[in-house]
Amino acid sequence: MIRKAKAADIDKIMQIWLDANIKAHSFIAPVYWQKHFDDVKNNYLPQAETFVYEDKHQLKGFISILLDNFVGALFVDTRYQRQNIGTKLLDYARKQKSSLNLKVYALNQPAIKFYQKNDFKILAEKYDETAQSKELIMGWMKGCKTPHLNKAS
């Protein structure tokens, strides 16, 4: 079941955020994520519209939307990955929005492939100075099914 996040979910959301970031971004030192933990918890998450995927009273993933259409986070508990939870969360958000944008690190090929499979297109590239890594800006628009730009490398 997907539902709006409650204050009681924050600690579990943040644990998923930390564990999944460290696993997905082996090219960035774990201390980077640990350093940004409090900022995400206290500044970004309260500003976001966050939905959680819960199954049998177990929170297994979440999606956070900032500024009406920016996917600031989409993470699944590392124990429950590859069970379509990320797709279900993304589909839920796409039913609510006519377009979505996000950033993904260029070295995170599994995430890029996931978003491309879900009709996101690469719109631009930039360099994230704080993480010292290239990022791709990707977007999805309701009804847009144009071919991917395969700029990720």
N, CA, C and O of each residue as an XYZ file, in Angstrom:
612
protein
N       0.838     -1.176      0.000
C       0.000      0.000      0.000
C       0.887      1.245      0.000
O       1.897      1.298      0.702
N       0.507      2.228     -0.780
C       1.215      3.501     -0.811
C       0.346      4.531     -0.100
O      -0.855      4.645     -0.350
N       0.990      5.276      0.792
C       0.278      6.295      1.557
C       1.203      7.486      1.807
O       2.421      7.400      1.648
N       0.592      8.584      2.197
C       1.356      9.774      2.552
C       2.167      9.476      3.819
O       1.667      8.848      4.752
N       3.401      9.927      3.838
C       4.268      9.701      4.998
C       3.754     10.468      6.206
O       3.180     11.549      6.082
N       3.976      9.878      7.382
C       3.623     10.500      8.662
C       4.910     10.826      9.417
O       5.978     10.306      9.092
N       4.802     11.675     10.411
C       5.972     12.034     11.222
C       6.627     10.791     11.832
O       7.849     10.738     11.975
N       5.826      9.806     12.186
C       6.358      8.580     12.786
C       7.220      7.769     11.814
O       7.949      6.873     12.239
N       7.143      8.072     10.512
C       7.907      7.342      9.489
C       9.314      7.898      9.277
O      10.142      7.240      8.646
N       9.597      9.080      9.785
C      10.832      9.791      9.433
C      12.094      8.987      9.723
O      12.979      8.921      8.870
N      12.202      8.382     10.885
C      13.434      7.643     11.202
C      13.652      6.484     10.232
O      14.779      6.255      9.794
N      12.604      5.758      9.892
C      12.727      4.633      8.950
C      13.047      5.159      7.548
O      13.885      4.585      6.852
N      12.394      6.236      7.132
C      12.688      6.847      5.831
C      14.160      7.219      5.758
O      14.823      6.942      4.758
N      14.669      7.836      6.799
C      16.063      8.264      6.784
C      17.031      7.082      6.810
O      18.105      7.160      6.213
N      16.679      6.006      7.480
C      17.543      4.824      7.466
C      17.587      4.221      6.067
O      18.650      3.825      5.588
N      16.427      4.153      5.412
C      16.384      3.677      4.023
C      17.212      4.602      3.145
O      17.986      4.135      2.310
N      17.056      5.905      3.323
C      17.798      6.894      2.526
C      19.305      6.667      2.652
O      20.020      6.625      1.650
N      19.777      6.523      3.885
C      21.212      6.351      4.120
C      21.720      5.027      3.547
O      22.691      5.017      2.790
N      21.084      3.928      3.893
C      21.538      2.609      3.436
C      21.509      2.489      1.914
O      22.453      1.979      1.309
N      20.426      2.959      1.300
C      20.292      2.832     -0.157
C      21.267      3.753     -0.886
O      21.796      3.377     -1.931
N      21.512      4.938     -0.362
C      22.492      5.836     -0.979
C      23.886      5.226     -0.955
O      24.599      5.247     -1.959
N      24.264      4.691      0.181
C      25.599      4.081      0.298
C      25.731      2.908     -0.663
O      26.769      2.746     -1.304
N      24.692      2.094     -0.767
C      24.736      0.937     -1.671
C      24.761      1.370     -3.144
O      25.529      0.825     -3.937
N      23.930      2.337     -3.505
C      23.799      2.735     -4.908
C      24.958      3.589     -5.402
O      25.225      3.645     -6.603
N      25.643      4.249     -4.485
C      26.682      5.202     -4.878
C      28.041      4.802     -4.315
O      28.645      5.551     -3.548
N      28.513      3.637     -4.691
C      29.799      3.149     -4.189
C      30.960      4.047     -4.612
O      32.045      3.967     -4.037
N      30.742      4.891     -5.604
C      31.758      5.816     -6.110
C      31.846      7.092     -5.269
O      32.686      7.953     -5.533
N      30.977      7.215     -4.253
C      31.006      8.352     -3.324
C      31.212      7.778     -1.921
O      30.541      6.824     -1.528
N      32.140      8.365     -1.177
C      32.446      7.862      0.173
C      31.207      7.932      1.073
O      30.481      8.927      1.045
N      30.958      6.881      1.874
C      29.798      6.880      2.774
C      29.721      8.102      3.691
O      28.629      8.524      4.071
N      30.865      8.663      4.043
C      30.883      9.837      4.919
C      30.130     11.016      4.281
O      29.583     11.853      4.999
N      30.096     11.090      2.959
C      29.347     12.140      2.260
C      27.877     12.071      2.641
O      27.266     13.092      2.955
N      27.305     10.865      2.616
C      25.886     10.693      2.934
C      25.630     10.933      4.418
O      24.626     11.536      4.798
N      26.551     10.453      5.250
C      26.411     10.651      6.693
C      26.460     12.142      7.038
O      25.736     12.613      7.915
N      27.316     12.867      6.339
C      27.459     14.308      6.554
C      26.176     15.060      6.186
O      25.848     16.061      6.822
N      25.451     14.595      5.176
C      24.235     15.270      4.699
C      22.947     14.749      5.352
O      21.861     15.261      5.082
N      23.070     13.749      6.194
C      21.908     13.111      6.817
C      20.992     14.120      7.523
O      19.795     14.171      7.239
N      21.547     14.920      8.435
C      20.729     15.850      9.211
C      20.085     16.920      8.335
O      18.941     17.310      8.566
N      20.813     17.388      7.339
C      20.270     18.399      6.422
C      19.062     17.847      5.661
O      18.047     18.528      5.513
N      19.184     16.612      5.182
C      18.067     15.981      4.470
C      16.885     15.805      5.425
O      15.747     16.128      5.081
N      17.160     15.298      6.613
C      16.093     15.030      7.588
C      15.390     16.305      8.048
O      14.164     16.341      8.148
N      16.163     17.341      8.325
C      15.599     18.539      8.937
C      15.188     19.633      7.962
O      14.356     20.477      8.295
N      15.767     19.628      6.751
C      15.468     20.697      5.806
C      14.726     20.234      4.553
O      13.709     20.820      4.184
N      15.225     19.190      3.901
C      14.615     18.766      2.644
C      13.335     17.956      2.844
O      12.318     18.228      2.206
N      13.385     16.978      3.716
C      12.215     16.112      3.914
C      10.970     16.884      4.367
O       9.878     16.610      3.869
N      11.100     17.840      5.297
C       9.894     18.581      5.692
C       9.271     19.406      4.559
O       8.074     19.695      4.590
N      10.073     19.783      3.568
C       9.568     20.564      2.433
C       8.951     19.682      1.347
O       8.243     20.174      0.468
N       9.216     18.403      1.412
C       8.807     17.482      0.345
C       7.439     16.871      0.611
O       6.977     16.772      1.748
N       6.821     16.471     -0.476
C       5.606     15.660     -0.435
C       6.112     14.216     -0.527
O       6.587     13.787     -1.578
N       6.009     13.477      0.571
C       6.611     12.143      0.634
C       5.541     11.075      0.784
O       4.607     11.196      1.577
N       5.717     10.017     -0.015
C       4.817      8.871      0.028
C       5.649      7.635      0.309
O       6.769      7.499     -0.183
N       5.086      6.731      1.108
C       5.806      5.519      1.479
C       5.082      4.290      0.942
O       3.864      4.285      0.765
N       5.864      3.258      0.691
C       5.328      1.950      0.326
C       5.417      1.096      1.578
O       6.499      0.860      2.115
N       4.257      0.636      2.033
C       4.192     -0.163      3.256
C       3.531     -1.500      2.935
O       2.513     -1.557      2.246
N       4.127     -2.564      3.445
C       3.589     -3.907      3.238
C       3.692     -4.659      4.558
O       4.778     -4.777      5.127
N       2.576     -5.162      5.039
C       2.531     -5.912      6.305
C       3.180     -5.113      7.440
O       3.995     -5.636      8.201
N       2.800     -3.843      7.534
C       3.278     -2.915      8.561
C       4.782     -2.675      8.486
O       5.389     -2.234      9.462
N       5.384     -2.962      7.333
C       6.820     -2.748      7.129
C       6.999     -1.692      6.051
O       6.553     -1.881      4.919
N       7.649     -0.579      6.389
C       7.931      0.472      5.422
C       9.099     -0.003      4.560
O      10.191     -0.256      5.070
N       8.865     -0.124      3.253
C       9.870     -0.717      2.371
C      10.486      0.251      1.369
O      11.489     -0.076      0.734
N       9.904      1.436      1.218
C      10.455      2.412      0.296
C       9.699      3.716      0.374
O       8.662      3.811      1.031
N      10.235      4.739     -0.313
C       9.574      6.044     -0.311
C       9.973      6.858     -1.534
O      11.005      6.613     -2.159
N       9.135      7.825     -1.855
C       9.420      8.806     -2.893
C       9.096     10.176     -2.326
O       8.060     10.360     -1.686
N       9.980     11.138     -2.561
C       9.771     12.512     -2.093
C       9.791     13.454     -3.285
O      10.710     13.426     -4.103
N       8.764     14.287     -3.368
C       8.630     15.253     -4.463
C       8.795     16.652     -3.879
O       8.113     17.022     -2.923
N       9.699     17.415     -4.458
C       9.937     18.797     -4.066
C       9.474     19.730     -5.179
O       9.467     19.352     -6.351
N       9.092     20.933     -4.817
C       8.731     21.967     -5.796
C       7.720     21.472     -6.822
O       7.804     21.825     -7.999
N       6.787     20.676     -6.393
C       5.667     20.159     -7.165
C       6.005     19.040     -8.150
O       5.153     18.187     -8.402
N       7.221     19.008     -8.720
C       7.479     17.947     -9.696
C       8.923     17.436     -9.724
O       9.302     16.726    -10.656
N       9.724     17.781     -8.732
C      11.110     17.314     -8.700
C      11.224     16.131     -7.743
O      10.937     16.254     -6.553
N      11.646     14.982     -8.278
C      11.840     13.783     -7.453
C      13.167     13.965     -6.710
O      14.244     13.749     -7.264
N      13.059     14.363     -5.457
C      14.247     14.571     -4.649
C      14.816     13.265     -4.120
O      16.005     13.171     -3.815
N      13.955     12.256     -4.015
C      14.397     10.957     -3.509
C      13.417      9.874     -3.933
O      12.202     10.064     -3.897
N      13.959      8.755     -4.327
C      13.200      7.529     -4.576
C      14.109      6.394     -4.146
O      15.063      6.048     -4.843
N      13.805      5.816     -2.992
C      14.658      4.779     -2.436
C      13.833      3.632     -1.895
O      12.736      3.816     -1.368
N      14.397      2.435     -2.040
C      13.776      1.217     -1.522
C      14.763      0.588     -0.551
O      15.965      0.537     -0.813
N      14.248      0.114      0.563
C      15.056     -0.598      1.550
C      15.889     -1.644      0.805
O      15.359     -2.390     -0.019
N      17.178     -1.698      1.093
C      18.078     -2.590      0.349
C      17.653     -4.061      0.433
O      18.002     -4.848     -0.447
N      16.913     -4.439      1.464
C      16.445     -5.826      1.597
C      15.280     -6.145      0.659
O      14.977     -7.314      0.422
N      14.626     -5.108      0.126
C      13.429     -5.328     -0.692
C      13.575     -4.807     -2.125
O      12.582     -4.663     -2.837
N      14.797     -4.528     -2.541
C      15.004     -4.058     -3.905
C      14.730     -5.172     -4.912
O      14.783     -6.357     -4.583
N      14.442     -4.769     -6.126
C      14.125     -5.681     -7.242
C      12.797     -6.411     -7.034
O      12.624     -7.545     -7.480
N      11.860     -5.742     -6.348
C      10.523     -6.305     -6.145
C       9.446     -5.363     -6.702
O       8.285     -5.441     -6.299
N       9.823     -4.488     -7.612
C       8.912     -3.531     -8.261
C       8.390     -2.442     -7.333
O       7.448     -1.737     -7.697
N       8.959     -2.286     -6.172
C       8.499     -1.254     -5.236
C       8.818      0.134     -5.784
O       7.981      1.033     -5.715
N      10.014      0.315     -6.323
C      10.388      1.604     -6.914
C       9.468      1.982     -8.065
O       9.065      3.138     -8.193
N       9.140      1.007     -8.898
C       8.229      1.259    -10.025
C       6.840      1.645     -9.520
O       6.207      2.549    -10.064
N       6.373      0.962     -8.485
C       5.049      1.277     -7.934
C       5.024      2.691     -7.359
O       4.049      3.418     -7.550
N       6.078      3.085     -6.662
C       6.149      4.433     -6.115
C       6.198      5.477     -7.233
O       5.534      6.511     -7.159
N       6.981      5.199     -8.253
C       7.082      6.120     -9.390
C       5.750      6.219    -10.123
O       5.330      7.318    -10.486
N       5.087      5.102    -10.344
C       3.768      5.111    -10.993
C       2.765      5.917    -10.178
O       1.950      6.651    -10.737
N       2.826      5.781     -8.866
C       1.926      6.530     -7.987
C       2.139      8.037     -8.183
O       1.180      8.796     -8.328
N       3.397      8.452     -8.186
C       3.712      9.872     -8.365
C       3.282     10.358     -9.750
O       2.791     11.478     -9.891
N       3.466      9.518    -10.771
C       3.109      9.927    -12.131
C       1.598     10.050    -12.318
O       1.146     10.783    -13.198
N       0.817      9.350    -11.510
C      -0.637      9.512    -11.576
C      -1.060     10.862    -11.009
O      -2.114     11.386    -11.368
N      -0.246     11.421    -10.132
C      -0.555     12.702     -9.490
C      -0.021     13.905    -10.279
O      -0.539     15.013    -10.141
N       0.996     13.693    -11.092
C       1.715     14.792    -11.752
C       1.689     14.631    -13.267
O       1.584     13.519    -13.782
N       1.785     15.750    -13.970
C       1.836     15.680    -15.435
C       3.279     15.629    -15.932
O       3.528     15.292    -17.089
N       4.224     15.962    -15.059
C       5.640     15.851    -15.414
C       6.450     15.686    -14.135
O       6.038     16.113    -13.057
N       7.615     15.054    -14.281
C       8.550     14.870    -13.175
C       9.961     15.084    -13.687
O      10.271     14.739    -14.828
N      10.812     15.648    -12.857
C      12.226     15.818    -13.159
C      13.036     15.268    -11.997
O      12.537     15.159    -10.877
N      14.282     14.923    -12.267
C      15.158     14.413    -11.221
C      16.596     14.526    -11.662
O      16.888     14.794    -12.828
N      17.493     14.317    -10.714
C      18.926     14.236    -10.996
C      19.389     12.850    -10.595
O      18.922     12.291     -9.602
N      20.313     12.297    -11.373
C      20.884     10.998    -11.057
C      22.373     11.059    -11.418
O      22.744     11.650    -12.432
N      23.210     10.456    -10.596
C      24.637     10.438    -10.897
C      24.895      9.581    -12.131
O      24.343      8.490    -12.271
N      25.736     10.088    -13.015
C      26.029      9.393    -14.277
C      26.653      8.023    -14.041
O      26.503      7.132    -14.878
N      27.340      7.835    -12.939
C      27.947      6.539    -12.641
C      26.945      5.538    -12.069
O      27.275      4.365    -11.897
N      25.741      5.983    -11.777
C      24.713      5.099    -11.234
C      23.891      4.521    -12.397
O      22.722      4.858    -12.581
N      24.525      3.660    -13.158
C      23.891      3.085    -14.349
C      22.592      2.321    -14.062
O      21.650      2.432    -14.847
N      22.503      1.551    -12.969
C      21.222      0.877    -12.706
C      20.060      1.868    -12.562
O      18.959      1.608    -13.046
N      20.307      3.002    -11.900
C      19.242      4.005    -11.738
C      18.881      4.630    -13.081
O      17.703      4.842    -13.371
N      19.876      4.922    -13.894
C      19.607      5.517    -15.208
C      18.764      4.560    -16.043
O      17.788      4.972    -16.670
N      19.136      3.303    -16.050
C      18.361      2.305    -16.805
C      16.944      2.177    -16.265
O      15.999      2.038    -17.042
N      16.781      2.221    -14.947
C      15.461      2.161    -14.320
C      14.602      3.330    -14.803
O      13.461      3.132    -15.219
N      15.142      4.529    -14.748
C      14.359      5.692    -15.161
C      14.070      5.675    -16.661
O      12.972      6.040    -17.081
N      15.033      5.260    -17.466
C      14.781      5.175    -18.905
C      13.695      4.139    -19.206
O      12.847      4.365    -20.069
N      13.714      3.028    -18.515
C      12.674      2.010    -18.678
C      11.298      2.575    -18.333
O      10.275      2.115    -18.840
N      11.298      3.578    -17.464
C      10.061      4.227    -17.043
C       9.819      5.550    -17.777
O       9.176      6.457    -17.248
N      10.340      5.646    -18.998
C      10.095      6.753    -19.924
C      10.690      8.098    -19.524
O      10.231      9.134    -20.005
N      11.695      8.109    -18.662
C      12.425      9.342    -18.394
C      13.487      9.520    -19.463
O      14.095      8.551    -19.918
N      13.705     10.757    -19.856
C      14.695     11.097    -20.878
C      15.804     11.928    -20.243
O      15.564     12.691    -19.307
N      17.016     11.773    -20.761
C      18.136     12.598    -20.316
C      17.981     13.963    -20.977
O      17.919     14.073    -22.202
N      17.921     14.995    -20.147
C      17.714     16.355    -20.652
C      18.996     17.175    -20.655
O      19.189     18.031    -21.519
N      19.877     16.914    -19.684
C      21.110     17.697    -19.570
C      22.090     16.979    -18.661
O      21.742     16.035    -17.951
N      23.333     17.459    -18.705
C      24.381     16.958    -17.816
C      24.940     18.135    -17.040
O      24.983     19.257    -17.544
N      25.370     17.879    -15.810
C      26.043     18.903    -15.017
C      27.011     18.215    -14.075
O      27.024     16.989    -13.966
N      27.807     18.997    -13.410
C      28.775     18.449    -12.466
C      28.398     18.880    -11.060
O      28.226     20.072    -10.803
N      28.268     17.927    -10.148
C      27.954     18.200     -8.751
C      29.274     18.381     -8.005
O      29.991     17.418     -7.738
N      29.574     19.625     -7.677
C      30.839     19.950     -7.013
C      30.957     19.283     -5.639
O      32.027     18.788     -5.285
N      29.867     19.267     -4.862
C      29.962     18.703     -3.514
C      30.230     17.208     -3.533
O      30.990     16.707     -2.704
N      29.621     16.489     -4.463
C      29.842     15.040     -4.550
C      30.992     14.699     -5.494
O      31.418     13.546     -5.571
N      31.493     15.702     -6.210
C      32.577     15.490     -7.178
C      32.211     14.416     -8.202
O      32.992     13.503     -8.470
N      31.009     14.541     -8.769
C      30.526     13.531     -9.704
C      29.578     14.164    -10.726
O      28.837     15.095    -10.413
N      29.619     13.641    -11.951
C      28.730     14.122    -13.001
C      27.304     13.641    -12.737
O      27.080     12.496    -12.343
N      26.343     14.545    -12.963
C      24.934     14.223    -12.806
C      24.209     14.394    -14.133
O      24.596     15.196    -14.984
N      23.148     13.617    -14.279
C      22.254     13.772    -15.420
C      20.933     14.311    -14.903
O      20.428     13.865    -13.873
N      20.383     15.268    -15.620
C      19.035     15.748    -15.323
C      18.118     14.970    -16.254
O      18.313     14.961    -17.470
N      17.119     14.320    -15.673
C      16.201     13.498    -16.457
C      14.780     14.006    -16.239
O      14.458     14.564    -15.190
N      13.941     13.803    -17.242
C      12.568     14.259    -17.126
C      11.586     13.289    -17.759
O      11.923     12.520    -18.660
N      10.381     13.350    -17.266
C       9.267     12.570    -17.793
C       8.083     13.508    -17.926
O       7.855     14.361    -17.069
N       7.326     13.343    -19.013
C       6.111     14.114    -19.208
C       5.008     13.174    -19.653
O       5.209     12.327    -20.523
N       3.847     13.330    -19.051
C       2.700     12.482    -19.377
C       2.480     12.464    -20.884
O       2.391     13.515    -21.519
N       2.393     11.270    -21.448
C       2.120     11.107    -22.874
C       3.342     11.180    -23.766
O       3.226     10.936    -24.967
N       4.507     11.504    -23.231
C       5.724     11.636    -24.047
C       6.435     10.286    -24.120
O       6.881      9.759    -23.101
N       6.537      9.737    -25.312
C       7.163      8.414    -25.498
C       8.282      8.486    -26.530
O       8.493      7.524    -27.269
N       9.011      9.616    -26.600
C      10.082      9.727    -27.582
C      11.245      8.831    -27.185
O      11.377      8.472    -26.015
N      12.092      8.464    -28.146
C      13.237      7.594    -27.836
C      14.202      8.247    -26.843
O      14.264      9.472    -26.740
N      14.945      7.424    -26.122
C      15.937      7.904    -25.155
C      17.078      8.567    -25.893
O      17.378      8.239    -27.041
N      17.704      9.503    -25.211
C      19.000     10.031    -25.640
C      20.008      9.239    -24.825
O      20.038      9.378    -23.602
N      20.815      8.434    -25.442
C      21.755      7.574    -24.699
C      23.061      8.295    -24.457
O      24.100      7.904    -24.988
N      23.014      9.349    -23.655
C      24.206     10.131    -23.349
C      24.895      9.638    -22.103
O      26.012     10.066    -21.814
N      24.274      8.760    -21.360
C      24.894      8.277    -20.108
C      26.100      7.412    -20.424
O      26.038      6.509    -21.258
N      27.178      7.702    -19.752
C      28.372      6.859    -19.934
C      29.174      6.806    -18.672
O      30.213      6.147    -18.628
